[in-house]
């Protein structure tokens, strides 16, 4: 259960990091008088890709932890059935 819980935590961190990118771009442009899609995309480019990279890595680690936990659970059940 611990590995699956850690996997869920990493997936939650991934979602948090992804939302922080958009929130920080919105905060960055909070003083702008008028908004449009191009302006928001420019603000997103100022934030950079670091949060996307860390979000993707956290998502992959979370998925791997969940898969590892499920694999261990199946292995444990097979040992008890033998």
Gaussian input, Z-matrix of N, CA and C with variables (Angstrom, degrees):
# hf/3-21g

backbone

0 1
 N
 C     1     B1
 C     2     B2     1     A1
 N     3     B3     2     A2     1     D1
 C     4     B4     3     A3     2     D2
 C     5     B5     4     A4     3     D3
 N     6     B6     5     A5     4     D4
 C     7     B7     6     A6     5     D5
 C     8     B8     7     A7     6     D6
 N     9     B9     8     A8     7     D7
 C    10    B10     9     A9     8     D8
 C    11    B11    10    A10     9     D9
 N    12    B12    11    A11    10    D10
 C    13    B13    12    A12    11    D11
 C    14    B14    13    A13    12    D12
 N    15    B15    14    A14    13    D13
 C    16    B16    15    A15    14    D14
 C    17    B17    16    A16    15    D15
 N    18    B18    17    A17    16    D16
 C    19    B19    18    A18    17    D17
 C    20    B20    19    A19    18    D18
 N    21    B21    20    A20    19    D19
 C    22    B22    21    A21    20    D20
 C    23    B23    22    A22    21    D21
 N    24    B24    23    A23    22    D22
 C    25    B25    24    A24    23    D23
 C    26    B26    25    A25    24    D24
 N    27    B27    26    A26    25    D25
 C    28    B28    27    A27    26    D26
 C    29    B29    28    A28    27    D27
 N    30    B30    29    A29    28    D28
 C    31    B31    30    A30    29    D29
 C    32    B32    31    A31    30    D30
 N    33    B33    32    A32    31    D31
 C    34    B34    33    A33    32    D32
 C    35    B35    34    A34    33    D33
 N    36    B36    35    A35    34    D34
 C    37    B37    36    A36    35    D35
 C    38    B38    37    A37    36    D36
 N    39    B39    38    A38    37    D37
 C    40    B40    39    A39    38    D38
 C    41    B41    40    A40    39    D39
 N    42    B42    41    A41    40    D40
 C    43    B43    42    A42    41    D41
 C    44    B44    43    A43    42    D42
 N    45    B45    44    A44    43    D43
 C    46    B46    45    A45    44    D44
 C    47    B47    46    A46    45    D45
 N    48    B48    47    A47    46    D46
 C    49    B49    48    A48    47    D47
 C    50    B50    49    A49    48    D48
 N    51    B51    50    A50    49    D49
 C    52    B52    51    A51    50    D50
 C    53    B53    52    A52    51    D51
 N    54    B54    53    A53    52    D52
 C    55    B55    54    A54    53    D53
 C    56    B56    55    A55    54    D54
 N    57    B57    56    A56    55    D55
 C    58    B58    57    A57    56    D56
 C    59    B59    58    A58    57    D57
 N    60    B60    59    A59    58    D58
 C    61    B61    60    A60    59    D59
 C    62    B62    61    A61    60    D60
 N    63    B63    62    A62    61    D61
 C    64    B64    63    A63    62    D62
 C    65    B65    64    A64    63    D63
 N    66    B66    65    A65    64    D64
 C    67    B67    66    A66    65    D65
 C    68    B68    67    A67    66    D66
 N    69    B69    68    A68    67    D67
 C    70    B70    69    A69    68    D68
 C    71    B71    70    A70    69    D69
 N    72    B72    71    A71    70    D70
 C    73    B73    72    A72    71    D71
 C    74    B74    73    A73    72    D72
 N    75    B75    74    A74    73    D73
 C    76    B76    75    A75    74    D74
 C    77    B77    76    A76    75    D75
 N    78    B78    77    A77    76    D76
 C    79    B79    78    A78    77    D77
 C    80    B80    79    A79    78    D78
 N    81    B81    80    A80    79    D79
 C    82    B82    81    A81    80    D80
 C    83    B83    82    A82    81    D81
 N    84    B84    83    A83    82    D82
 C    85    B85    84    A84    83    D83
 C    86    B86    85    A85    84    D84
 N    87    B87    86    A86    85    D85
 C    88    B88    87    A87    86    D86
 C    89    B89    88    A88    87    D87
 N    90    B90    89    A89    88    D88
 C    91    B91    90    A90    89    D89
 C    92    B92    91    A91    90    D90
 N    93    B93    92    A92    91    D91
 C    94    B94    93    A93    92    D92
 C    95    B95    94    A94    93    D93
 N    96    B96    95    A95    94    D94
 C    97    B97    96    A96    95    D95
 C    98    B98    97    A97    96    D96
 N    99    B99    98    A98    97    D97
 C   100   B100    99    A99    98    D98
 C   101   B101   100   A100    99    D99
 N   102   B102   101   A101   100   D100
 C   103   B103   102   A102   101   D101
 C   104   B104   103   A103   102   D102
 N   105   B105   104   A104   103   D103
 C   106   B106   105   A105   104   D104
 C   107   B107   106   A106   105   D105
 N   108   B108   107   A107   106   D106
 C   109   B109   108   A108   107   D107
 C   110   B110   109   A109   108   D108
 N   111   B111   110   A110   109   D109
 C   112   B112   111   A111   110   D110
 C   113   B113   112   A112   111   D111
 N   114   B114   113   A113   112   D112
 C   115   B115   114   A114   113   D113
 C   116   B116   115   A115   114   D114
 N   117   B117   116   A116   115   D115
 C   118   B118   117   A117   116   D116
 C   119   B119   118   A118   117   D117
 N   120   B120   119   A119   118   D118
 C   121   B121   120   A120   119   D119
 C   122   B122   121   A121   120   D120
 N   123   B123   122   A122   121   D121
 C   124   B124   123   A123   122   D122
 C   125   B125   124   A124   123   D123
 N   126   B126   125   A125   124   D124
 C   127   B127   126   A126   125   D125
 C   128   B128   127   A127   126   D126
 N   129   B129   128   A128   127   D127
 C   130   B130   129   A129   128   D128
 C   131   B131   130   A130   129   D129
 N   132   B132   131   A131   130   D130
 C   133   B133   132   A132   131   D131
 C   134   B134   133   A133   132   D132
 N   135   B135   134   A134   133   D133
 C   136   B136   135   A135   134   D134
 C   137   B137   136   A136   135   D135
 N   138   B138   137   A137   136   D136
 C   139   B139   138   A138   137   D137
 C   140   B140   139   A139   138   D138
 N   141   B141   140   A140   139   D139
 C   142   B142   141   A141   140   D140
 C   143   B143   142   A142   141   D141
 N   144   B144   143   A143   142   D142
 C   145   B145   144   A144   143   D143
 C   146   B146   145   A145   144   D144
 N   147   B147   146   A146   145   D145
 C   148   B148   147   A147   146   D146
 C   149   B149   148   A148   147   D147
 N   150   B150   149   A149   148   D148
 C   151   B151   150   A150   149   D149
 C   152   B152   151   A151   150   D150
 N   153   B153   152   A152   151   D151
 C   154   B154   153   A153   152   D152
 C   155   B155   154   A154   153   D153
 N   156   B156   155   A155   154   D154
 C   157   B157   156   A156   155   D155
 C   158   B158   157   A157   156   D156
 N   159   B159   158   A158   157   D157
 C   160   B160   159   A159   158   D158
 C   161   B161   160   A160   159   D159
 N   162   B162   161   A161   160   D160
 C   163   B163   162   A162   161   D161
 C   164   B164   163   A163   162   D162
 N   165   B165   164   A164   163   D163
 C   166   B166   165   A165   164   D164
 C   167   B167   166   A166   165   D165
 N   168   B168   167   A167   166   D166
 C   169   B169   168   A168   167   D167
 C   170   B170   169   A169   168   D168
 N   171   B171   170   A170   169   D169
 C   172   B172   171   A171   170   D170
 C   173   B173   172   A172   171   D171
 N   174   B174   173   A173   172   D172
 C   175   B175   174   A174   173   D173
 C   176   B176   175   A175   174   D174
 N   177   B177   176   A176   175   D175
 C   178   B178   177   A177   176   D176
 C   179   B179   178   A178   177   D177
 N   180   B180   179   A179   178   D178
 C   181   B181   180   A180   179   D179
 C   182   B182   181   A181   180   D180
 N   183   B183   182   A182   181   D181
 C   184   B184   183   A183   182   D182
 C   185   B185   184   A184   183   D183
 N   186   B186   185   A185   184   D184
 C   187   B187   186   A186   185   D185
 C   188   B188   187   A187   186   D186
 N   189   B189   188   A188   187   D187
 C   190   B190   189   A189   188   D188
 C   191   B191   190   A190   189   D189
 N   192   B192   191   A191   190   D190
 C   193   B193   192   A192   191   D191
 C   194   B194   193   A193   192   D192
 N   195   B195   194   A194   193   D193
 C   196   B196   195   A195   194   D194
 C   197   B197   196   A196   195   D195
 N   198   B198   197   A197   196   D196
 C   199   B199   198   A198   197   D197
 C   200   B200   199   A199   198   D198
 N   201   B201   200   A200   199   D199
 C   202   B202   201   A201   200   D200
 C   203   B203   202   A202   201   D201
 N   204   B204   203   A203   202   D202
 C   205   B205   204   A204   203   D203
 C   206   B206   205   A205   204   D204
 N   207   B207   206   A206   205   D205
 C   208   B208   207   A207   206   D206
 C   209   B209   208   A208   207   D207
 N   210   B210   209   A209   208   D208
 C   211   B211   210   A210   209   D209
 C   212   B212   211   A211   210   D210
 N   213   B213   212   A212   211   D211
 C   214   B214   213   A213   212   D212
 C   215   B215   214   A214   213   D213
 N   216   B216   215   A215   214   D214
 C   217   B217   216   A216   215   D215
 C   218   B218   217   A217   216   D216
 N   219   B219   218   A218   217   D217
 C   220   B220   219   A219   218   D218
 C   221   B221   220   A220   219   D219
 N   222   B222   221   A221   220   D220
 C   223   B223   222   A222   221   D221
 C   224   B224   223   A223   222   D222
 N   225   B225   224   A224   223   D223
 C   226   B226   225   A225   224   D224
 C   227   B227   226   A226   225   D225
 N   228   B228   227   A227   226   D226
 C   229   B229   228   A228   227   D227
 C   230   B230   229   A229   228   D228
 N   231   B231   230   A230   229   D229
 C   232   B232   231   A231   230   D230
 C   233   B233   232   A232   231   D231
 N   234   B234   233   A233   232   D232
 C   235   B235   234   A234   233   D233
 C   236   B236   235   A235   234   D234
 N   237   B237   236   A236   235   D235
 C   238   B238   237   A237   236   D236
 C   239   B239   238   A238   237   D237
 N   240   B240   239   A239   238   D238
 C   241   B241   240   A240   239   D239
 C   242   B242   241   A241   240   D240
 N   243   B243   242   A242   241   D241
 C   244   B244   243   A243   242   D242
 C   245   B245   244   A244   243   D243

   B1=1.4481
   B2=1.5207
   B3=1.3244
   B4=1.4644
   B5=1.5248
   B6=1.3284
   B7=1.4612
   B8=1.5249
   B9=1.3140
   B10=1.4658
   B11=1.5187
   B12=1.3256
   B13=1.4633
   B14=1.5246
   B15=1.3301
   B16=1.4648
   B17=1.5207
   B18=1.3265
   B19=1.4665
   B20=1.5116
   B21=1.3237
   B22=1.4654
   B23=1.5233
   B24=1.3344
   B25=1.4646
   B26=1.5282
   B27=1.3273
   B28=1.4596
   B29=1.5307
   B30=1.3176
   B31=1.4652
   B32=1.5270
   B33=1.3206
   B34=1.4676
   B35=1.5289
   B36=1.3246
   B37=1.4646
   B38=1.5197
   B39=1.3175
   B40=1.4610
   B41=1.5281
   B42=1.3172
   B43=1.4646
   B44=1.5238
   B45=1.3176
   B46=1.4589
   B47=1.5241
   B48=1.3255
   B49=1.4576
   B50=1.5229
   B51=1.3150
   B52=1.4613
   B53=1.5242
   B54=1.3207
   B55=1.4658
   B56=1.5217
   B57=1.3379
   B58=1.4661
   B59=1.5230
   B60=1.3327
   B61=1.4672
   B62=1.5225
   B63=1.3186
   B64=1.4623
   B65=1.5283
   B66=1.3055
   B67=1.4690
   B68=1.5198
   B69=1.3345
   B70=1.4566
   B71=1.5272
   B72=1.3183
   B73=1.4595
   B74=1.5249
   B75=1.3170
   B76=1.4662
   B77=1.5256
   B78=1.3274
   B79=1.4651
   B80=1.5280
   B81=1.3244
   B82=1.4576
   B83=1.5288
   B84=1.3124
   B85=1.4605
   B86=1.5132
   B87=1.3154
   B88=1.4658
   B89=1.5274
   B90=1.3071
   B91=1.4549
   B92=1.5178
   B93=1.3154
   B94=1.4621
   B95=1.5234
   B96=1.3316
   B97=1.4609
   B98=1.5307
   B99=1.3180
   B100=1.4681
   B101=1.5296
   B102=1.3304
   B103=1.4563
   B104=1.5215
   B105=1.3257
   B106=1.4526
   B107=1.5270
   B108=1.3146
   B109=1.4665
   B110=1.5255
   B111=1.3230
   B112=1.4602
   B113=1.5191
   B114=1.3194
   B115=1.4616
   B116=1.5258
   B117=1.3217
   B118=1.4570
   B119=1.5280
   B120=1.3321
   B121=1.4632
   B122=1.5215
   B123=1.3333
   B124=1.4623
   B125=1.5240
   B126=1.3310
   B127=1.4572
   B128=1.5230
   B129=1.3274
   B130=1.4661
   B131=1.5271
   B132=1.3252
   B133=1.4640
   B134=1.5251
   B135=1.3411
   B136=1.4653
   B137=1.5273
   B138=1.3184
   B139=1.4707
   B140=1.5263
   B141=1.3166
   B142=1.4567
   B143=1.5186
   B144=1.3171
   B145=1.4671
   B146=1.5263
   B147=1.3067
   B148=1.4593
   B149=1.5223
   B150=1.3242
   B151=1.4666
   B152=1.5235
   B153=1.3361
   B154=1.4645
   B155=1.5208
   B156=1.3242
   B157=1.4646
   B158=1.5257
   B159=1.3326
   B160=1.4600
   B161=1.5325
   B162=1.3246
   B163=1.4584
   B164=1.5280
   B165=1.3100
   B166=1.4614
   B167=1.5257
   B168=1.3305
   B169=1.4707
   B170=1.5207
   B171=1.3129
   B172=1.4561
   B173=1.5275
   B174=1.3174
   B175=1.4637
   B176=1.5257
   B177=1.3242
   B178=1.4696
   B179=1.5245
   B180=1.3319
   B181=1.4658
   B182=1.5285
   B183=1.3353
   B184=1.4599
   B185=1.5131
   B186=1.3134
   B187=1.4653
   B188=1.5257
   B189=1.3344
   B190=1.4713
   B191=1.5228
   B192=1.3236
   B193=1.4682
   B194=1.5309
   B195=1.3169
   B196=1.4608
   B197=1.5304
   B198=1.3349
   B199=1.4692
   B200=1.5269
   B201=1.3228
   B202=1.4630
   B203=1.5306
   B204=1.3037
   B205=1.4603
   B206=1.5193
   B207=1.3238
   B208=1.4638
   B209=1.5245
   B210=1.3335
   B211=1.4587
   B212=1.5333
   B213=1.3249
   B214=1.4664
   B215=1.5232
   B216=1.3150
   B217=1.4675
   B218=1.5297
   B219=1.3295
   B220=1.4630
   B221=1.5194
   B222=1.3304
   B223=1.4572
   B224=1.5303
   B225=1.3234
   B226=1.4680
   B227=1.5331
   B228=1.3282
   B229=1.4605
   B230=1.5228
   B231=1.3305
   B232=1.4448
   B233=1.5283
   B234=1.3287
   B235=1.4607
   B236=1.5140
   B237=1.3384
   B238=1.4510
   B239=1.5168
   B240=1.3273
   B241=1.4679
   B242=1.5322
   B243=1.3029
   B244=1.4819
   B245=1.4796
   A1=111.25
   A2=118.03
   A3=121.38
   A4=111.43
   A5=116.74
   A6=119.10
   A7=111.44
   A8=116.13
   A9=118.91
   A10=111.23
   A11=116.89
   A12=120.55
   A13=111.78
   A14=116.17
   A15=119.95
   A16=110.33
   A17=116.76
   A18=120.18
   A19=111.99
   A20=116.91
   A21=120.79
   A22=110.42
   A23=116.87
   A24=120.19
   A25=110.80
   A26=117.87
   A27=120.49
   A28=111.38
   A29=117.78
   A30=120.04
   A31=110.19
   A32=117.44
   A33=120.51
   A34=111.04
   A35=116.79
   A36=120.54
   A37=109.78
   A38=116.79
   A39=120.91
   A40=111.51
   A41=116.36
   A42=120.08
   A43=111.34
   A44=116.90
   A45=120.90
   A46=110.90
   A47=117.30
   A48=120.43
   A49=111.73
   A50=116.59
   A51=119.62
   A52=111.35
   A53=116.93
   A54=119.11
   A55=111.77
   A56=117.72
   A57=120.77
   A58=110.60
   A59=117.10
   A60=120.12
   A61=110.95
   A62=117.09
   A63=120.65
   A64=111.53
   A65=116.43
   A66=119.53
   A67=110.31
   A68=117.25
   A69=119.54
   A70=111.30
   A71=118.85
   A72=120.68
   A73=110.42
   A74=117.30
   A75=120.17
   A76=110.95
   A77=116.60
   A78=119.76
   A79=110.03
   A80=116.20
   A81=120.94
   A82=110.92
   A83=117.12
   A84=120.46
   A85=114.09
   A86=117.54
   A87=119.21
   A88=113.01
   A89=118.56
   A90=120.13
   A91=113.97
   A92=117.57
   A93=121.50
   A94=109.59
   A95=115.98
   A96=120.46
   A97=112.20
   A98=117.63
   A99=119.47
   A100=109.17
   A101=115.46
   A102=122.17
   A103=110.10
   A104=115.85
   A105=121.72
   A106=108.19
   A107=116.41
   A108=120.82
   A109=111.82
   A110=116.85
   A111=120.44
   A112=112.03
   A113=116.80
   A114=120.74
   A115=110.83
   A116=116.88
   A117=119.73
   A118=111.03
   A119=117.61
   A120=120.45
   A121=111.17
   A122=117.03
   A123=120.12
   A124=110.62
   A125=117.03
   A126=119.98
   A127=111.15
   A128=117.17
   A129=120.71
   A130=111.00
   A131=116.84
   A132=118.89
   A133=111.15
   A134=117.31
   A135=119.55
   A136=110.94
   A137=116.88
   A138=120.14
   A139=109.97
   A140=118.00
   A141=121.69
   A142=113.13
   A143=114.87
   A144=121.56
   A145=113.32
   A146=117.86
   A147=120.70
   A148=111.79
   A149=117.14
   A150=119.61
   A151=111.55
   A152=117.40
   A153=119.79
   A154=111.33
   A155=116.30
   A156=120.67
   A157=110.53
   A158=116.82
   A159=119.60
   A160=111.89
   A161=116.72
   A162=120.16
   A163=110.64
   A164=116.75
   A165=120.67
   A166=111.11
   A167=116.85
   A168=119.83
   A169=111.51
   A170=116.94
   A171=120.70
   A172=110.83
   A173=117.08
   A174=120.72
   A175=110.90
   A176=116.51
   A177=120.00
   A178=111.68
   A179=117.07
   A180=120.20
   A181=110.05
   A182=117.08
   A183=120.79
   A184=112.57
   A185=116.45
   A186=120.34
   A187=110.49
   A188=115.84
   A189=119.08
   A190=111.75
   A191=117.41
   A192=120.27
   A193=110.93
   A194=117.60
   A195=120.04
   A196=110.26
   A197=116.21
   A198=119.47
   A199=111.04
   A200=117.29
   A201=121.89
   A202=110.58
   A203=116.98
   A204=120.80
   A205=112.03
   A206=116.74
   A207=120.18
   A208=111.22
   A209=116.96
   A210=120.95
   A211=110.84
   A212=116.15
   A213=119.51
   A214=111.65
   A215=117.10
   A216=120.89
   A217=111.01
   A218=117.28
   A219=120.28
   A220=111.17
   A221=116.73
   A222=120.69
   A223=110.75
   A224=116.87
   A225=121.15
   A226=110.43
   A227=117.37
   A228=120.40
   A229=112.12
   A230=117.27
   A231=120.07
   A232=111.86
   A233=116.71
   A234=120.06
   A235=112.01
   A236=117.37
   A237=119.64
   A238=112.33
   A239=118.46
   A240=121.79
   A241=111.98
   A242=117.39
   A243=119.94
   A244=111.84
   D1=-29.59
   D2=-177.19
   D3=-66.23
   D4=-38.96
   D5=179.94
   D6=-68.69
   D7=-38.57
   D8=177.51
   D9=-67.29
   D10=-38.14
   D11=177.02
   D12=-64.75
   D13=-40.11
   D14=176.95
   D15=-65.19
   D16=-37.40
   D17=177.26
   D18=-62.96
   D19=-43.06
   D20=177.38
   D21=-63.80
   D22=-38.36
   D23=178.57
   D24=-64.20
   D25=-42.01
   D26=178.30
   D27=-65.29
   D28=-36.82
   D29=177.81
   D30=-68.25
   D31=-36.44
   D32=176.17
   D33=-66.20
   D34=-39.23
   D35=176.69
   D36=-63.78
   D37=-38.30
   D38=177.64
   D39=-61.17
   D40=-44.56
   D41=178.09
   D42=-65.10
   D43=-38.49
   D44=178.15
   D45=-63.81
   D46=-45.41
   D47=-179.82
   D48=-63.18
   D49=-38.69
   D50=178.90
   D51=-66.80
   D52=-40.35
   D53=179.33
   D54=-71.67
   D55=-30.08
   D56=178.60
   D57=-63.22
   D58=-34.51
   D59=178.20
   D60=-59.56
   D61=-47.42
   D62=-177.58
   D63=-72.85
   D64=-35.85
   D65=178.19
   D66=-66.88
   D67=-42.07
   D68=-179.87
   D69=-67.19
   D70=-35.03
   D71=175.48
   D72=-66.10
   D73=-38.41
   D74=178.54
   D75=-67.91
   D76=-39.08
   D77=177.36
   D78=-67.30
   D79=-39.42
   D80=179.41
   D81=-59.44
   D82=-38.02
   D83=-178.76
   D84=-99.86
   D85=21.98
   D86=-175.77
   D87=-69.01
   D88=-20.55
   D89=-179.52
   D90=-89.92
   D91=2.80
   D92=-177.54
   D93=-78.26
   D94=138.78
   D95=-177.00
   D96=-74.34
   D97=-40.79
   D98=-179.45
   D99=-129.93
   D100=144.69
   D101=-177.11
   D102=-110.74
   D103=146.06
   D104=167.13
   D105=-151.14
   D106=173.13
   D107=-173.92
   D108=-64.76
   D109=-40.49
   D110=-179.73
   D111=-63.58
   D112=-39.70
   D113=179.31
   D114=-66.18
   D115=-42.52
   D116=179.26
   D117=-66.54
   D118=-37.55
   D119=176.11
   D120=-64.26
   D121=-36.09
   D122=176.35
   D123=-66.02
   D124=-39.82
   D125=177.35
   D126=-65.46
   D127=-37.07
   D128=176.36
   D129=-64.43
   D130=-35.90
   D131=178.87
   D132=-69.41
   D133=-30.09
   D134=176.34
   D135=-68.45
   D136=-31.88
   D137=179.03
   D138=-67.23
   D139=-37.05
   D140=176.75
   D141=96.80
   D142=-177.23
   D143=-175.60
   D144=-104.14
   D145=0.20
   D146=-176.56
   D147=-60.31
   D148=-43.09
   D149=179.82
   D150=-65.99
   D151=-35.20
   D152=176.21
   D153=-63.68
   D154=-42.96
   D155=-179.00
   D156=-63.98
   D157=-48.05
   D158=179.83
   D159=-66.19
   D160=-33.87
   D161=177.38
   D162=-65.43
   D163=-43.78
   D164=179.25
   D165=-65.61
   D166=-42.07
   D167=177.43
   D168=-62.94
   D169=-42.00
   D170=178.81
   D171=-64.63
   D172=-39.10
   D173=177.65
   D174=-63.26
   D175=-44.74
   D176=179.68
   D177=-64.17
   D178=-42.14
   D179=178.04
   D180=-63.37
   D181=-40.16
   D182=177.96
   D183=-62.23
   D184=-43.44
   D185=178.87
   D186=-65.20
   D187=-40.96
   D188=178.88
   D189=-64.49
   D190=-40.61
   D191=178.17
   D192=-63.87
   D193=-41.38
   D194=178.81
   D195=-64.52
   D196=-43.84
   D197=178.79
   D198=-63.63
   D199=-39.78
   D200=178.60
   D201=-64.68
   D202=-41.39
   D203=177.80
   D204=-64.52
   D205=-41.13
   D206=177.93
   D207=-66.81
   D208=-39.07
   D209=178.42
   D210=-63.40
   D211=-44.16
   D212=177.88
   D213=-63.17
   D214=-37.68
   D215=178.72
   D216=-65.42
   D217=-42.64
   D218=177.55
   D219=-64.98
   D220=-39.87
   D221=178.79
   D222=-64.79
   D223=-39.79
   D224=179.42
   D225=-66.03
   D226=-40.38
   D227=178.56
   D228=-66.78
   D229=-35.50
   D230=177.52
   D231=-66.22
   D232=-36.73
   D233=178.43
   D234=-66.93
   D235=-35.87
   D236=-179.77
   D237=-75.87
   D238=-23.55
   D239=179.82
   D240=-81.28
   D241=-19.11
   D242=-176.69
   D243=-82.42

